[in-house]
Amino acid sequence: MWAAPVYGGRIPAAAKERFLQLKGTQTPAVLLAVFGNRDYDDALLEMCDLALAGGLVPAACAAPVAEHSIMHSVAAGRPDAADREKLAAFAQDVWRKLENEADISSLSLPSVKGRRPYMAYPNIPFKPAASAACIQCGKCARECPVNAIPEDAPEQTDKTRCISCMRCISVCPAGARGLNKIALALAEKVFAFKHGARKEPEFFI
Ligand SMILES: Cc1cc2nc3c(=O)[nH]c(=O)nc-3n(C[C@H](O)[C@H](O)[C@H](O)COP(=O)(O)O)c2cc1C
């Protein structure tokens, strides 16, 4: 199973780089593009294309909803019990599909939405910064997936590398990392107005 978050309707380049290291020989794969209640756009299609190029066979795909990791009021608390129930049913369906198909090469491929060329990756303006509360422990630097925080100067952020994943904020033991509160509050209000209505996970078998 390969799961990636949806960033800007695509999968983050860092996730793609990691996935490219996986190679299969007609190996069945289940692909999940997790989105924050706006849209997953071309992310699942991109994942299917990468899987096929790497010798994997996308046997089933899903686009589950999770709390938005920048705009936390959107899809707050997702996945919830209803999501979990649907995901469990999906897992059963995938199991049945694979069990019933002895020959992987004749497996029917799910038809997911998305367009080629994929949408351009947008510039996401939210880059976390450290406040004076930073205790220089370096946890954020060690856990940043793209090495955007120098371990010897964890109060800094290399904005050209940062992918706005917010991991540094969630792991900081001193609560020292954050976004500009006013800019975030304004953006969140607009975003929640446009994309706040509940969306359901989508499944493709
Ligand atoms: C930089 C960034 C871009 C995002 N872009 C989208 C998007 O295009 N559509 C969407 O529905 N959710 C989007 N989200 C929300 C995430 O997909 C959702 O919160 C996510 O699956 C949680 O993943 P995480 O493990 O990175 O926190 C974005 C989140 C971040 C941090």
The ligand as an SDF file (V2000), in Angstrom:
LIG
                    3D

 31 33  0  0  0  0  0  0  0  0999 V2000
    0.9430   22.2440    1.5280 C   0  0  0  0  0  0  0  0  0  0  0  0
   -0.3970   21.5890    1.5850 C   0  0  0  0  0  0  0  0  0  0  0  0
   -1.1970   21.5510    0.4580 C   0  0  0  0  0  0  0  0  0  0  0  0
   -2.4470   20.9250    0.5040 C   0  0  0  0  0  0  0  0  0  0  0  0
   -3.2100   20.8650   -0.6280 N   0  0  0  0  0  0  0  0  0  0  0  0
   -4.4120   20.2460   -0.5910 C   0  0  0  0  0  0  0  0  0  0  0  0
   -5.2330   20.1440   -1.7620 C   0  0  0  0  0  0  0  0  0  0  0  0
   -4.8690   20.5270   -2.8680 O   0  0  0  0  0  0  0  0  0  0  0  0
   -6.4640   19.5670   -1.6400 N   0  0  0  0  0  0  0  0  0  0  0  0
   -6.9270   19.0980   -0.4410 C   0  0  0  0  0  0  0  0  0  0  0  0
   -8.0610   18.6390   -0.3970 O   0  0  0  0  0  0  0  0  0  0  0  0
   -6.1300   19.1270    0.6680 N   0  0  0  0  0  0  0  0  0  0  0  0
   -4.9000   19.6790    0.6260 C   0  0  0  0  0  0  0  0  0  0  0  0
   -4.1070   19.7130    1.7410 N   0  0  0  0  0  0  0  0  0  0  0  0
   -4.5600   19.0140    2.9470 C   0  0  0  0  0  0  0  0  0  0  0  0
   -3.9060   17.6520    3.0580 C   0  0  0  0  0  0  0  0  0  0  0  0
   -4.0650   16.8930    1.8910 O   0  0  0  0  0  0  0  0  0  0  0  0
   -4.4610   16.8890    4.2420 C   0  0  0  0  0  0  0  0  0  0  0  0
   -4.4710   17.7090    5.3480 O   0  0  0  0  0  0  0  0  0  0  0  0
   -3.5430   15.7660    4.3810 C   0  0  0  0  0  0  0  0  0  0  0  0
   -3.9100   14.6770    3.6620 O   0  0  0  0  0  0  0  0  0  0  0  0
   -2.9290   15.5240    5.6830 C   0  0  0  0  0  0  0  0  0  0  0  0
   -1.6570   15.1080    5.3770 O   0  0  0  0  0  0  0  0  0  0  0  0
   -0.3560   15.3140    6.2550 P   0  0  0  0  0  0  0  0  0  0  0  0
   -0.0040   13.9370    6.6340 O   0  0  0  0  0  0  0  0  0  0  0  0
    0.6570   15.9230    5.3410 O   0  0  0  0  0  0  0  0  0  0  0  0
   -0.7150   16.1960    7.4070 O   0  0  0  0  0  0  0  0  0  0  0  0
   -2.8810   20.3300    1.7130 C   0  0  0  0  0  0  0  0  0  0  0  0
   -2.0650   20.3770    2.8510 C   0  0  0  0  0  0  0  0  0  0  0  0
   -0.8390   20.9890    2.7890 C   0  0  0  0  0  0  0  0  0  0  0  0
    0.0170   20.9900    4.0230 C   0  0  0  0  0  0  0  0  0  0  0  0
  1  2  1  0
  2  3  1  0
  2 30  2  0
  3  4  2  0
  4  5  1  0
  4 28  1  0
  5  6  2  0
  6  7  1  0
  6 13  1  0
  7  8  2  0
  7  9  1  0
  9 10  1  0
 10 11  2  0
 10 12  1  0
 12 13  2  0
 13 14  1  0
 14 15  1  0
 14 28  1  0
 15 16  1  0
 16 17  1  0
 16 18  1  0
 18 19  1  0
 18 20  1  0
 20 21  1  0
 20 22  1  0
 22 23  1  0
 23 24  1  0
 24 25  2  0
 24 26  1  0
 24 27  1  0
 28 29  2  0
 29 30  1  0
 30 31  1  0
M  END
$$$$
